[in-house]
Amino acid sequence: MTGTPKVLIFALVPALAVVLGGVLAAYRTPGAAARSAVQHFAAGILFCALATEMWPDIVHRRLPAVTLAGFSLGIAAMLAIKRFSESSLQRTNVKAAQPTSLLLTLGVDVGLDGLLIGVGFAAGRKQGLLLTIALTLEVFFLGMSGAVALAGVGASRAKIVYTTLGFAGLLLAGAALGSLLLASASATVVDAVLSFGLAALLYLVTEELLVEAHETPETPFLTTMFFVGFIVLLTLELLS
């Protein structure tokens, strides 16, 4: 089992990634094709982490009722976040206010990613490391998305940097919370939280990363990037 201070050290990597994504987008917004390639690659990495680490661990525990409950709560939470974001956008016609709901949604996503890192380390060091690797690219894109939204309404570069630093703080707080709450939790609690995380990450892959990635016309290269991300993480897992 890994202690909270060590978990936070590992969580610093994705925390820096979300800041880096925001800073890069603030100074030079990447093109649509480049963003789509990163999204495909990140989706492949996340899908590999789900398929090879989280799901087998949940199946191994054999707690179907707990798994169903945790998974259902995960789906409900992500749908509620989506509904809140969409309703916030519908309530305002002021362009400058629109990024507020997006930034709130991104903040929740980043905090949840941090929580999942803490949960991963509570389940085992290997699971935690692989989830950290997988989520690093995902939060890099989230930081980039927030920066692009702010830049679109004329926000200063300083505000963009401060916002992404806030995202990093949320990620670290989520990792610390997950580690503290689950360090000595029972198998039932860990299974419930892992099932919740599984549903949340599946949603992020299928309804956010890949949906936005496909806003750019698909090419063989972009499609291949998904499988490259999958095989890269799978190879790291086989070598570890």
N, C-alpha and C positions, 0 to 999 in steps of 0.2 A: 504494500500500500504506500502511496506517495503522500507526504505531508503537504499541508496547504502552502507553505513557503515555496516548496519545489514546484507545485502546480502553478503558482503564480510566475515562476521563472519561465516555465514552458509557455504559459499564456502570454508572456511578453512578446513572443514571436508574432502571433496573429494580431496582437494589439498594435505593434509597430506596422504590420501590414495594412491595417485599416487606415492608419495615419498616412502611410506612404501612398496608398491609393487616392486619398483625398488631396494630398499635396501635388501629386503628379497631374491629377485632373485640373487642379486650380491653375497650374502654370502652363500645362499643355494638354488639352483634352484629346484623348486618343480617338482615332477614327472608329466608325461603326464596325468595320471588319475586325479591327484589333480587339474591340470590346467583346464582340461575338466569339472570337477565338478563345479569349480568356474565360468567358462564361461556359463554353463547351468543355474546356479543359477542367475547370473547377467542378462542373457537374459530374464529369467522369470520375474525378477523385472522390467526391462525396458519395457517389453511388457505390464505388468500390468499398469505401469504409462501411457503408450500411450493409452491403451484401456479405462482406467477409468477416466483419468484426461484431457489429451491434446485433444483427439478426441471429447469427449462430449462437451468440452468448445468451440471447433471450430464449431461444429454442432449448438450449441446454438446461436452463432453469426449470422448464416445464411447469409454468404457473399460468395456465391459459386464462383464467378469470382475471388475474392481475394484469396480464399482458393486454387483454381486450379492453379493460378499463383504462389503462394508461394510454394505449393507442387511440382510443375514442376521445379522451381528453385532449390529446395532442392535436387531433384533427379539428376538434371544436375550437381550441385556442387559436389555431392558425386561420380558420375561417372567420372567427370573431375579429381578429386583427385586420384581415382583408376587408371585412364589412365596415369596420370603423374607418379605415383609410378611405374607402370609396365614398362613404357617407359624408366624411369631412370635406372631400373635394366637391361634392354636390352642393354642400351648404354655402360655399363661397364662390363668387365669380371674380374675386380679386386675384389677379395673377400673382402678385407678390406674396399672397398668403398661401398659395398652393403648396409650396415645398414644406410647410409646417407639418401637415399630416404625413407626407412622405418621410420626412426626417424622423417623426415619431415612430413610424413603422420600422424604419431602418434601425433606430435605437433599440426597439424591442427585439428585432432580429439579432442584433449584435449581442445584446445582453443574454439572449437565449443561447447563442453560440458559445458564449463564455460559460454559461451554466452547463452546457453539454460537455465542454472540455473537463470541467470539474467532475461531472458524472463519469466521464470516460476513465479518468484516473482512479475514481472510486471503484470502478469495475475491474481495473487492472492497469499496470503500467503500459503494456503494449497497446491496449485499446485507447488509452489516453494519448499516447504519442501519435498514433495513426489519425485519431480524430483531430488532433492539433494540426497535423500536416494538411488534412483535408479542408479544415475550416479556415486555414490561413489564406488560401486563394479566394474562398468565398467572401470573407470579410474585406479582402482587398477590393473586390468588386463593389461591395456595399459602400465602402468609403468613397470609391470613385463615383458611385451613383449619387450620393449625397452632395459631393462637390459639384458635379455637373448641374444638379438641380439648383443649388445656391448661385452658381455662376450665371445660370440662365436668367435670374432675376436681379443681377447686378450686385450681388454680395461681394464684399472685399475679400482679398486673399487671406487677410488676417482672420476674418470671421469663419472662412472655410476651414482654416487650420485649427481654430479653436473648437469648431464643431466636430471635426474628426478626432481631436484629442478627447472630447467628451465621449465619443463612441468607444475609444480605447479604454477610457475609465469604466464605462459600462461593461465592457468585455471582461476586464480584470475583476470587477465586482462580482459578475456572474460566475466566473471561475472560482473565486474564493468562496462564494455562497454554496456552489455545488460541492466543493471539496469538504467544507465544514459540515454541511448537513448530512452528507452521505459517507463520511469517513468511517463511521462505525454503524451504519444503517444495516438493517436486516436484508436478507436476500429478496424478500417481498417488496420492500421499499425501492431497492436498487432496480429490480425488474420493472416496477411501475414507472420509474423515472426514465429508464432506458427505452421503454415502449413509447412513452410520451415523446422522447427525443427522436426516436425512429420516425414517428409520424410527422413531427415538425420538419425534420430534414428531408424526408420524402417530398413534403409539400414545397420546400424551398427549391429542391432540384427540379421538380416537374412543373410547378406553377410560377416560379420566379426566374430562376437561372435559364432554363431551357426556353421558356416562353419569350423572355426578352432577347435571348440569343437568336431566336428565329425571326425576330423583327428585321434582321438583315437577311437578304437573299442567301439561301443555303448553297454552299459549294462543297465539293468532295473534301477539300482541305478542312473546312469548318466541322464537317461531320466527323472526320478522322480525329480531330482534336479531343472529342469526347472519349474515344477509345484509347487515345494516347494517355489521357489523364487516368483512366481506369487501369491500364497496364502498368503505368509508372508506380502507382501506389501498391498494386498487387505485387510487383517485383520487389519493392521495398519490404513488403510484409513477408515474402518468401525468403528474403535474405536476412531478416532480423531474427 
